[in-house]
């Protein structure tokens, strides 16, 4: 468990018996249509914070993350934030509609009501600040900050992964899973490389993979922890480990000796 996870858990343990603060930053939550209309009227992006009152990470986020002055300012300037309680009828309706299985979950909608980003589990104020900046950038420019070429960007990091043993993967905040009937099916991809976000070689690595294997989807996954950010370059998508293993063997003969199988969880209804 990371230092951030331990700190968040400590905060929640100390303050768990106290009523949640920070409620004033959230607007009244009604149906999806009503809150979307209000967001449009206020010319703001809709941010839905779906939480369970007793979940430690939710308590920690409301006691710490949402209390950060920079976060409050960013929300005030660009967002129409609402809070959904996953334990009541309205929250269960949102959970079904948007397949929410983790608590907390952040949903970001553009001015047309399209879901443009979904972030699961607790995040620090530094992480949320970066996420808010990315969403605003996307709303203005129509693409994500690192997505200057046509590749897939997935910002949500799976809780459990199988990665290269020597890869420098930062720890992810561990948060309880919200009860759901959703099933989880394994999806296998190949992790080609991982580099810091400041490393400009990422574009070359992506383009090379696309040229070498044009029939396979290439994606970038953004991983953040504290002040460190990493890009993971992944290729392919397989339902069976045997298929991924066969492709991995091919990759290792064409210059990708360090490639490893990446086992990620894909939610299905």
Secondary structure, DSSP 8 states (H G I E B T S, - for coil): --HHHHHHHHHHHHHTTS----GGGSB----HHHHHHHHHHTT-EEEEEEE-TT-HHHHHHHHTGGG-HHHHHHHHHHEEEEEEETTSHHHHHHHHHHT--BSSEEEEE-TTS-EEEEEES---HHHHHHHHHHHHHHHHHSS-TT-SSS-EEE----SS----TT----------B---S-EEEEEEEEEEEEEETT-THHHHHHHHHHHHTTTS-EEEEEEEETTEEEEEEEEEEESSHHHHHHHHHHHHTTT-TT-EEEEEEEEE-
